[in-house]
């Protein structure tokens, strides 16, 4: 996938909003409901966060962000990871996840956490392959369909 370009964007960039809406539609199809898609852009701006859209040419195909979840110790959370179905298994999600992990490491995070639904098998496969391991739920009130994962960031 030589034409893949990762761009840091605001969480309210039109392409980010488009992909987050696509994620919501995907969640509704899987679960009958979706997590709220709105993201506070300030939480996803350096130095406290980052939001990325992956493009194939000029077409947005994947997105994801990370932000500070906890300050002491510093824990970063990955949010709104999504790749349009036609582009799954082409490396976009893995490259995007790797960039977010690097940002977390450079920020001094001691852990990265994320959640995914139990029916989102493609995402679960990606996270496990990237070294994420199950952890206790870190968001109060989550249902049993959510799976929490954690990872120590890669070295800088």
N, C-alpha and C positions, 0 to 999 in steps of 0.2 A: 504494500500500500504506500507507494512512493509519494502520492499526491496528498497525503494526510498532513494537515497543518493544525497545530494546537495554538489557540489564541486566548490570552487572558482577556476577559471581558467583564463588564459589570453584570451582576446577577439580574439586572433589569434590561439588559441588552435585548433587542427584539429576537435574536436567534436563541438566546438563553431562554427567554419566555416561551418561544415556540416549542423548544425541546422539553421544557418542564411541563407544558400542556400535553405533549405527547406522552410523557411519563405518567401523568395523571390518567389519561385515557387507557393506557396499558394497565395501570393498577385497577381501574374500574372493571376492565375486562377480566382480570384475574380474581379480584376479591369482591367486586360489587361496590367498592368505595375507594377513595384515594386520600392520601395525606394532603393537607393543604399545600398548594404549589407556591404560594407567595414566599419570597425570600427577602429579607431586609438587606438591600445591597451593601450597606455599611459593614455588615458582618462578614462579607465576602470580598473585602478590599484589603490589599496589603497595608499594613503589616499583620493584621489580625485574621485575614482570610484570603481566599483566592477562588475565582470561578473561571472555568475554562470551557470553551466550545471547541470541538474538533471538527474540522472542515475537510471534505473531499472536494477539491477545487473551491468553489464558492458555496457549496451545499453544506449546511450544518447537519452533522450526523451523530454527534455524541456530546454529552455535557457532564459536568460534575463540579462540585465545589468542596471546599473545606473551610472550617472556621474554628475559632477557639471554643471548646466546650467547657473547659475548666482551666483555671489559671494556676492553681497550686495543688499538685504538680500540673504542668502544662499538658493538657490533652486536647488534641484536635479531632474534630468529627468530620467525616466525609458525608456529604449530602447530595441528593438529586443526581446520582449517577444514572445515566441512561444512554443507550445506543439504539438508534432506530433499527428495527428488526432486520432490514435488508443488509445492514452493515455489521451485524454481529459476527464474531469469529473471524474478523479481518484485522484485529489488533488495536482498533481505536480505543476500546475501553481499557485495555491493559496499559497502553501508552499514557492515556489520560490519568489513570489511577497512579501510575508511577510518578508522573509529574506532581500530582497532589501530595504523594508521600514525600517526595523530595522537598517540596515547600514546607511540609510539616517538620521534617528533620532540620531544615535550615532555620526554622522558627524556634527550634529548641524543644519541640514536643517530645515528651517521654513516652507517649502512647497515642495511637490513632484508633478511633472507634468508628463504627458504622452499624447501621441496621439494614436488613433486607427481609422481605416477606418469604415465608416458607415455600410458596409456589413460584417464586422467581428463581427457577433453577439455574438459568444461565448466569445470573449475577452471583448466586451462591458458588457456582463452580469457579468463576473468576476470582472471587475473594479467597476461597480456599487455596487455589493455585498460587495466589500472590502471598500466601503465608498468614492469612487471617485465621484466628482460632476463636471458637465460641467463648463468650464471656457472659456474665450475668447481665440481665437487662439494666440499662443505665437511664432509661426514660420511664418515668412513673406513668402508670396507667396503660402501658402497651398491652396488647392482646397476645394470646399464645401463638398467633400466626407470625409474629415478628421474631427475627433472629438477630441477636447482637453479636458483634465480632470485634476483636481487638488485635492490635499488632504493635510491636515496638518499631518505630520508624527506622529506615535504613540509615547507616552511617553517612555523614556528610561527605 
